[in-house]
């Protein structure tokens, strides 16, 4: 892989190291400096002329800083004559702003896609986008990887048998819940939020192990609401699972008040030390991303990454 180079920025160095280990290449050197006024300067410490480059950077907190680092890095690579610029964005910030829900509202997810394309990227790789249709915001190849097999393998190892139910925290999360439920051969339930602020459960959950599945844990409010409804419905115990541990300010404190068996997330976002709860379990997407980079760089199909090996 002489023509392949991997770079990372400040977004998630531990994950980038796992990806590099899976690919079998070191991370290429680059210096990222932040001036006193907040401006960012990036210097490439190695030639990238003619190289197939992959940049690993989630657009997570600090969101705008990490986004600007990525845009500036892409500009540096393009001006240094990289052959192909592929960006690996494990977490796509601003993804929830994907439509106009109110008058005079921006569609920021589309703006970010435009900025990345105008900057000169050739391919976009992401994990569990907030909505599948975000792929259509790009006019370049998009590889949308899913973490559902990681969750399925982990929860299958619990040997719950038939006594498990996968729970969508709201109606919009039904597709995600059903996808995991099919892998676990389990039924689904839905947290039903009514306009009058009453919260109920659609589905049979009494006496079962309940797995609340979502793409993001941000404030933790959805988990808190689902937990209360499931407890009232008589579940045996409750697990919370989400691909992206955004954990906004106060989220960890809210989750700590719940008697959750485990909070299972992936390492698409590096969890700050103050948010490391005793029942937090982190699964790594490093192997999956490393395999994707290998397949993409050798012009092979990534279909095998979507198949679960029993």
C-alpha positions as a Python dict, from the first residue, in 0.01 Angstrom:
ca = {
    (1, 'X'): (0, 0, 0),
    (2, 'X'): (276, 242, -92),
    (3, 'X'): (28, 493, -234),
    (4, 'X'): (-204, 487, 68),
    (5, 'X'): (-169, 740, 349),
    (6, 'X'): (-371, 785, 668),
    (7, 'X'): (-408, 1114, 852),
    (8, 'X'): (-595, 1217, 1162),
    (9, 'X'): (-662, 1544, 1339),
    (10, 'X'): (-769, 1624, 1695),
    (11, 'X'): (-1120, 1477, 1675),
    (12, 'X'): (-1054, 1119, 1792),
    (13, 'X'): (-690, 1009, 1803),
    (14, 'X'): (-754, 679, 1991),
    (15, 'X'): (-994, 562, 1720),
    (16, 'X'): (-758, 672, 1441),
    (17, 'X'): (-480, 462, 1597),
    (18, 'X'): (-707, 155, 1600),
    (19, 'X'): (-797, 213, 1236),
    (20, 'X'): (-431, 250, 1139),
    (21, 'X'): (-346, -71, 1324),
    (22, 'X'): (-617, -258, 1134),
    (23, 'X'): (-497, -117, 799),
    (24, 'X'): (-137, -199, 888),
    (25, 'X'): (-2, 150, 826),
    (26, 'X'): (120, 427, 1058),
    (27, 'X'): (-63, 756, 1078),
    (28, 'X'): (120, 1004, 857),
    (29, 'X'): (260, 1306, 1041),
    (30, 'X'): (79, 1638, 1034),
    (31, 'X'): (94, 1927, 1278),
    (32, 'X'): (-224, 2104, 1386),
    (33, 'X'): (-176, 2439, 1557),
    (34, 'X'): (-436, 2665, 1713),
    (35, 'X'): (-340, 3030, 1742),
    (36, 'X'): (-447, 3248, 2034),
    (37, 'X'): (-734, 3397, 1834),
    (38, 'X'): (-867, 3053, 1740),
    (39, 'X'): (-728, 3032, 1387),
    (40, 'X'): (-608, 2689, 1277),
    (41, 'X'): (-291, 2608, 1088),
    (42, 'X'): (-215, 2264, 950),
    (43, 'X'): (119, 2154, 807),
    (44, 'X'): (171, 1822, 630),
    (45, 'X'): (502, 1674, 739),
    (46, 'X'): (515, 1418, 458),
    (47, 'X'): (465, 1426, 83),
    (48, 'X'): (120, 1323, -40),
    (49, 'X'): (178, 1381, -412),
    (50, 'X'): (-15, 1116, -605),
    (51, 'X'): (-128, 941, -286),
    (52, 'X'): (-465, 790, -198),
    (53, 'X'): (-532, 975, 128),
    (54, 'X'): (-781, 897, 405),
    (55, 'X'): (-848, 1158, 674),
    (56, 'X'): (-1016, 1035, 993),
    (57, 'X'): (-1206, 1308, 1178),
    (58, 'X'): (-1546, 1306, 1350),
    (59, 'X'): (-1738, 1633, 1352),
    (60, 'X'): (-1802, 1608, 1726),
    (61, 'X'): (-1748, 1849, 2014),
    (62, 'X'): (-1596, 2100, 1976),
    (63, 'X'): (-1802, 2069, 1657),
    (64, 'X'): (-1704, 2386, 1470),
    (65, 'X'): (-1336, 2348, 1558),
    (66, 'X'): (-1323, 1989, 1438),
    (67, 'X'): (-1511, 2081, 1120),
    (68, 'X'): (-1269, 2363, 1039),
    (69, 'X'): (-971, 2136, 1106),
    (70, 'X'): (-1114, 1890, 853),
    (71, 'X'): (-1183, 2156, 589),
    (72, 'X'): (-837, 2308, 626),
    (73, 'X'): (-672, 1965, 611),
    (74, 'X'): (-859, 1884, 288),
    (75, 'X'): (-743, 2215, 138),
    (76, 'X'): (-383, 2137, 235),
    (77, 'X'): (-403, 1790, 80),
    (78, 'X'): (-553, 1919, -243),
    (79, 'X'): (-289, 2189, -278),
    (80, 'X'): (-20, 1926, -207),
    (81, 'X'): (-139, 1722, -509),
    (82, 'X'): (-297, 1424, -333),
    (83, 'X'): (-446, 1193, -595),
    (84, 'X'): (-765, 1106, -404),
    (85, 'X'): (-896, 1261, -83),
    (86, 'X'): (-1126, 1036, 118),
    (87, 'X'): (-1273, 1163, 443),
    (88, 'X'): (-1379, 921, 717),
    (89, 'X'): (-1628, 1097, 943),
    (90, 'X'): (-1734, 850, 1214),
    (91, 'X'): (-1982, 1106, 1350),
    (92, 'X'): (-2141, 1358, 1115),
    (93, 'X'): (-2215, 1672, 1314),
    (94, 'X'): (-2516, 1885, 1215),
    (95, 'X'): (-2681, 1571, 1072),
    (96, 'X'): (-3004, 1637, 1261),
    (97, 'X'): (-3053, 1964, 1072),
    (98, 'X'): (-3149, 1770, 758),
    (99, 'X'): (-3477, 1943, 661),
    (100, 'X'): (-3681, 2258, 717),
    (101, 'X'): (-3904, 2184, 1013),
    (102, 'X'): (-3998, 2552, 1054),
    (103, 'X'): (-4002, 2861, 835),
    (104, 'X'): (-3669, 3036, 768),
    (105, 'X'): (-3467, 2742, 900),
    (106, 'X'): (-3135, 2631, 746),
    (107, 'X'): (-3061, 2278, 627),
    (108, 'X'): (-2717, 2267, 783),
    (109, 'X'): (-2648, 1901, 706),
    (110, 'X'): (-2667, 1986, 335),
    (111, 'X'): (-2444, 2291, 387),
    (112, 'X'): (-2173, 2072, 545),
    (113, 'X'): (-2196, 1831, 250),
    (114, 'X'): (-2159, 2124, 8),
    (115, 'X'): (-1856, 2258, 196),
    (116, 'X'): (-1682, 1919, 190),
    (117, 'X'): (-1746, 1873, -182),
    (118, 'X'): (-1639, 2228, -271),
    (119, 'X'): (-1323, 2165, -70),
    (120, 'X'): (-1238, 1884, -309),
    (121, 'X'): (-1306, 1548, -143),
    (122, 'X'): (-1351, 1240, -362),
    (123, 'X'): (-1530, 1006, -121),
    (124, 'X'): (-1721, 1032, 206),
    (125, 'X'): (-1727, 750, 463),
    (126, 'X'): (-1959, 769, 764),
    (127, 'X'): (-2099, 551, 1042),
    (128, 'X'): (-2471, 547, 1125),
    (129, 'X'): (-2587, 873, 976),
    (130, 'X'): (-2885, 1023, 1156),
    (131, 'X'): (-3096, 952, 846),
    (132, 'X'): (-3007, 728, 550),
    (133, 'X'): (-3115, 992, 301),
    (134, 'X'): (-2825, 1215, 404),
    (135, 'X'): (-2624, 1014, 150),
    (136, 'X'): (-2820, 1197, -118),
    (137, 'X'): (-2681, 1532, -1),
    (138, 'X'): (-2353, 1434, -169),
    (139, 'X'): (-2281, 1403, -541),
    (140, 'X'): (-1975, 1186, -479),
    (141, 'X'): (-1948, 823, -360),
    (142, 'X'): (-2071, 774, -2),
    (143, 'X'): (-2005, 464, 206),
    (144, 'X'): (-2255, 449, 491),
    (145, 'X'): (-2132, 191, 742),
    (146, 'X'): (-2357, 50, 1015),
    (147, 'X'): (-2271, -47, 1372),
    (148, 'X'): (-2571, -280, 1412),
    (149, 'X'): (-2361, -596, 1379),
    (150, 'X'): (-2140, -480, 1666),
    (151, 'X'): (-2445, -432, 1887),
    (152, 'X'): (-2601, -759, 1773),
    (153, 'X'): (-2286, -958, 1852),
    (154, 'X'): (-2250, -791, 2190),
    (155, 'X'): (-2608, -846, 2303),
    (156, 'X'): (-2616, -1199, 2158),
    (157, 'X'): (-2326, -1278, 2392),
    (158, 'X'): (-2560, -1201, 2684),
    (159, 'X'): (-2763, -1514, 2599),
    (160, 'X'): (-3099, -1355, 2675),
    (161, 'X'): (-3273, -1624, 2472),
    (162, 'X'): (-3632, -1536, 2382),
    (163, 'X'): (-3668, -1306, 2681),
    (164, 'X'): (-3550, -984, 2514),
    (165, 'X'): (-3718, -693, 2338),
    (166, 'X'): (-3559, -413, 2133),
    (167, 'X'): (-3712, -74, 2205),
    (168, 'X'): (-3733, 231, 1978),
    (169, 'X'): (-3727, 550, 2191),
    (170, 'X'): (-3980, 710, 1952),
    (171, 'X'): (-4171, 625, 1635),
    (172, 'X'): (-3897, 764, 1408),
    (173, 'X'): (-3651, 511, 1551),
    (174, 'X'): (-3864, 208, 1460),
    (175, 'X'): (-3655, 114, 1155),
    (176, 'X'): (-3334, 111, 1358),
    (177, 'X'): (-3493, -97, 1633),
    (178, 'X'): (-3636, -345, 1385),
    (179, 'X'): (-3298, -384, 1217),
    (180, 'X'): (-3130, -483, 1545),
    (181, 'X'): (-3429, -696, 1650),
    (182, 'X'): (-3406, -901, 1331),
    (183, 'X'): (-3043, -982, 1403),
    (184, 'X'): (-3129, -1085, 1760),
    (185, 'X'): (-3449, -1269, 1651),
    (186, 'X'): (-3638, -1055, 1899),
    (187, 'X'): (-3962, -852, 1894),
    (188, 'X'): (-3970, -473, 1908),
    (189, 'X'): (-4152, -220, 2119),
    (190, 'X'): (-4199, 155, 2069),
    (191, 'X'): (-4204, 436, 2322),
    (192, 'X'): (-4522, 626, 2240),
    (193, 'X'): (-4502, 997, 2324),
    (194, 'X'): (-4838, 1176, 2314),
    (195, 'X'): (-4897, 1546, 2269),
    (196, 'X'): (-5035, 1571, 2621),
    (197, 'X'): (-4694, 1463, 2756),
    (198, 'X'): (-4805, 1114, 2845),
    (199, 'X'): (-4560, 841, 2756),
    (200, 'X'): (-4659, 481, 2700),
    (201, 'X'): (-4520, 164, 2546),
    (202, 'X'): (-4649, -10, 2234),
    (203, 'X'): (-4557, -378, 2251),
    (204, 'X'): (-4509, -653, 2508),
    (205, 'X'): (-4217, -574, 2740),
    (206, 'X'): (-4327, -713, 3077),
    (207, 'X'): (-4069, -939, 3237),
    (208, 'X'): (-3823, -894, 2948),
    (209, 'X'): (-3470, -762, 2906),
    (210, 'X'): (-3524, -431, 2724),
    (211, 'X'): (-3264, -277, 2490),
    (212, 'X'): (-3329, 87, 2404),
    (213, 'X'): (-3150, 151, 2072),
    (214, 'X'): (-3081, 490, 1911),
    (215, 'X'): (-2818, 647, 1688),
    (216, 'X'): (-2724, 923, 1935),
    (217, 'X'): (-2729, 983, 2308),
    (218, 'X'): (-2711, 1362, 2331),
    (219, 'X'): (-2884, 1514, 2635),
    (220, 'X'): (-2998, 1173, 2760),
    (221, 'X'): (-3360, 1291, 2786),
    (222, 'X'): (-3492, 1027, 2542),
    (223, 'X'): (-3332, 751, 2747),
    (224, 'X'): (-3475, 897, 3069),
    (225, 'X'): (-3827, 907, 2921),
    (226, 'X'): (-3800, 557, 2776),
    (227, 'X'): (-3662, 423, 3105),
    (228, 'X'): (-3958, 559, 3301),
    (229, 'X'): (-4212, 416, 3057),
    (230, 'X'): (-4046, 75, 3048),
    (231, 'X'): (-4018, 55, 3426),
    (232, 'X'): (-4386, 135, 3457),
    (233, 'X'): (-4460, -142, 3203),
    (234, 'X'): (-4282, -401, 3418),
    (235, 'X'): (-3960, -486, 3231),
    (236, 'X'): (-3702, -712, 3394),
    (237, 'X'): (-3407, -479, 3331),
    (238, 'X'): (-3300, -211, 3084),
    (239, 'X'): (-2998, -156, 2858),
    (240, 'X'): (-2940, 165, 2662),
    (241, 'X'): (-2745, 150, 2335),
    (242, 'X'): (-2644, 414, 2081),
    (243, 'X'): (-2373, 446, 1819),
    (244, 'X'): (-2268, 802, 1898),
    (245, 'X'): (-2204, 907, 2262),
    (246, 'X'): (-2247, 1282, 2211),
    (247, 'X'): (-2313, 1325, 2586),
    (248, 'X'): (-2388, 1696, 2596),
    (249, 'X'): (-2344, 1880, 2924),
    (250, 'X'): (-2552, 1715, 3195),
    (251, 'X'): (-2620, 1394, 2999),
    (252, 'X'): (-2392, 1173, 3210),
    (253, 'X'): (-2548, 1306, 3531),
    (254, 'X'): (-2898, 1226, 3400),
    (255, 'X'): (-2799, 875, 3295),
    (256, 'X'): (-2628, 814, 3630),
    (257, 'X'): (-2964, 854, 3807),
    (258, 'X'): (-3109, 556, 3616),
    (259, 'X'): (-3074, 193, 3717),
    (260, 'X'): (-2951, 90, 3372),
    (261, 'X'): (-2771, -242, 3346),
    (262, 'X'): (-2536, -98, 3084),
    (263, 'X'): (-2501, 196, 2848),
    (264, 'X'): (-2348, 52, 2531),
    (265, 'X'): (-2192, 291, 2280),
    (266, 'X'): (-1918, 288, 2016),
    (267, 'X'): (-1598, 491, 1994),
    (268, 'X'): (-1704, 708, 1698),
    (269, 'X'): (-1674, 990, 1952),
    (270, 'X'): (-1413, 992, 2225),
    (271, 'X'): (-1595, 1008, 2558),
    (272, 'X'): (-1456, 1270, 2795),
    (273, 'X'): (-1319, 1132, 3126),
    (274, 'X'): (-1590, 1306, 3329),
    (275, 'X'): (-1857, 1116, 3129),
    (276, 'X'): (-1715, 769, 3193),
    (277, 'X'): (-1994, 610, 3395),
    (278, 'X'): (-1933, 277, 3574),
    (279, 'X'): (-2188, 99, 3352),
    (280, 'X'): (-2059, 249, 3025),
    (281, 'X'): (-1947, -13, 2770),
    (282, 'X'): (-1764, 101, 2454),
    (283, 'X'): (-1748, -111, 2139),
    (284, 'X'): (-1492, -14, 1876),
    (285, 'X'): (-1566, 64, 1512),
    (286, 'X'): (-1190, 72, 1444),
    (287, 'X'): (-1177, -272, 1283),
    (288, 'X'): (-1477, -200, 1060),
    (289, 'X'): (-1335, 134, 945),
    (290, 'X'): (-993, -20, 885),
    (291, 'X'): (-1145, -296, 673),
    (292, 'X'): (-1348, -38, 480),
    (293, 'X'): (-1037, 167, 404),
    (294, 'X'): (-853, -143, 283),
    (295, 'X'): (-1142, -247, 56),
    (296, 'X'): (-1197, 104, -83),
    (297, 'X'): (-827, 162, -149),
    (298, 'X'): (-801, -169, -339),
    (299, 'X'): (-1122, -103, -537),
    (300, 'X'): (-1314, -390, -377),
    (301, 'X'): (-1677, -404, -270),
    (302, 'X'): (-1750, -322, 95),
    (303, 'X'): (-2063, -541, 93),
    (304, 'X'): (-1898, -794, 325),
    (305, 'X'): (-1895, -532, 604),
    (306, 'X'): (-2275, -538, 613),
    (307, 'X'): (-2297, -916, 660),
    (308, 'X'): (-2302, -1057, 1010),
    (309, 'X'): (-2089, -1364, 1068),
    (310, 'X'): (-2268, -1609, 1298),
}
